[in-house]
Amino acid sequence: MARPRSQKVIELKEKLIRRIEHGYYQPGSRFMSNRALGQRFEISYQTADTLLRELVTEGYLFRKPGSGTYLRGEASLLTGVELILNERAKREGSFGALLRDRLVQGFERVGIAVKIRWDSPSLQIPTDSLPVFWECLPLPRPSVEVGRYCLLINQAPPKGLSGAYVDAVSVDDHSGGIAAGELVSDRTETRGVAVLGGPETDQRCLDRVSGFLEVIPKARVYYANSWFYEDGLKAAAFLFKQPPKVVFCANDRLAQSLVDYAKSNRIPLPKIIGFDDAPVAEQLNLTTIAMPWAEVVTNVVEVAQKRIAGDTSTGSSRVLAPRPVLRASL
């Protein structure tokens, strides 16, 4: 005699049906496998298999031999991308503006229509375009709660069920911080070293700083309230109360603020290494840890092409390593 079904399994099946009926999952998209369903909801592989078979029999799902289980209905077609950016990308000559222009060129080069929009609390997620986000925190929830795919640039995908619909292309900031520490260690003494970080609430800043401290753990650390030049000037005033011999700046704008503060106050300029390789880095002749511009754009365009072509596989994450650019400042 078969064991009666537990209340947990009964409620789980009802939840899955409600989500399918109310559009939580995208029509035509791949559904969770037995293993993924079991891990997500903490049920056995056999129970997950039984639930999926029942949902197929009842018409909510269908199976493609050798491919997997899918939602009924036609997958919505994407006609292009919407590049949704933090307003920092409006600042000409900034890292964000350069990335914006290169992404637009990359999409247009392969024939993908692209629109630029700016992040805001009232942002509406497009239904006929793939949203591509840069520095939109937190990630707009509607893009993942209804099973629509989206693509993140330099941001980790969310954990849990919604992560299956999120692709990400990012740079390994922690590795970049280690590379900066190794450059300092190889090219100069490691006494009197300071770090000028960006906002302490930004994980990228924390990753860059922690990577650097793995190599030079005794470095003094200061933080600006943002990545912007103006806040860098305020932080520089505290940093130079005990003038360092070498400074690692967690982005190139902060390095610019450090240089300008030292010059305006007639303070001897320390050796400096930045991060990003924004246009200002070349102007300053600044040694920096470069974002791999071409590789980021290439990977973003490849992922977008795949989704626009109708790919419904689970979300992927591509992490790229930054590289050093040696100039005169270190």
C-alpha positions, 0 to 999 in steps of 0.5 A: 500500500502506497504511503499517503502524501505528506502535507509538504508535498501537497502544498509544494505541488499546489505552489508550482501549479499557481506559479505556472498559472500566474506567469511566474515561469516563462512560457516555453522555457525549461523547467527545473530538473528532478535534481534541481527541484529536489534541492530547491524544495528539499524533497527526495529525487524520487518525489521530485520525479513523481511531481514532474510526471504528474505536472506533465500528465496534467498538462502544465509541462511537457517533456522533450526527449533528451532535452528536459522538461518545459513549460507549455506555450510559446516562448516570447521572442526578444527583439533586442536589448535594453541597456539599463545603466546607473546614472554614473554612465552619463559622466563623459570620460568615466568608466561607465560612459566608456563601457556604455559606448563600447556595449552599444557598438558591440550590439550594433556590430552584430545587428542587435537593436539597443536602447539606453535607459537609466535606472530609477525606482519607477523603472518598468522592465521590458517584455520584448527586449532583454534587459542588461543591467549595469550597477542597478542595485538592488536588481529590479525584482520583476525581471526575475520573479516572472521568469524573464531572463536578464543579464548583469554586468559586473554583479553577481546573480541572485541566489535561489530559484530566480538565479536560473533566469539571470546571466552575469558577466563580471570581473574578479575584483578580489583577484584584481586587488591581489594583482595590485598588491603583487605589483606594489610588492614587486616594484617598491617597499611595502612599508608606509602603504595605504589603501583608498577604497570607495564605498564600504557598502559596495562589495566590489570595493570590499573585494578589491581591498581585501585582495590587496590586503592578502598581499600587504596586510599592514596597509592602512585603509581609508574609505570614501563615501562613493566612487566619485572624485568629490568624495575622494578629495574628502577622504584624501584629507584624512589619508594625508594626515599620515603621508604614505609612500604608496597608495592603492586606489580602488578606482581611477577617479579616487586616484585622480582626487588623491593626485589633485589633493596632493598637488593643491596642498603641496604634498609630495606625491606618493607612488600610486596604483589605481583600478579600472583603467578608465580614460583618466588613468592614461591622462594621469600616466597611472599604473592601474589594474585594467578591466578587460574592456574588450572581453567584457563586451564580447561576452555580454554580446555573446550571451545576449545573442544566445537569449535573443535566439531563443535559448532557455537554458539555466542562467550562466556566470562568466567571471573574467580576470583583470590585468595590470597596465604599467605606467609611470605612477608606480 
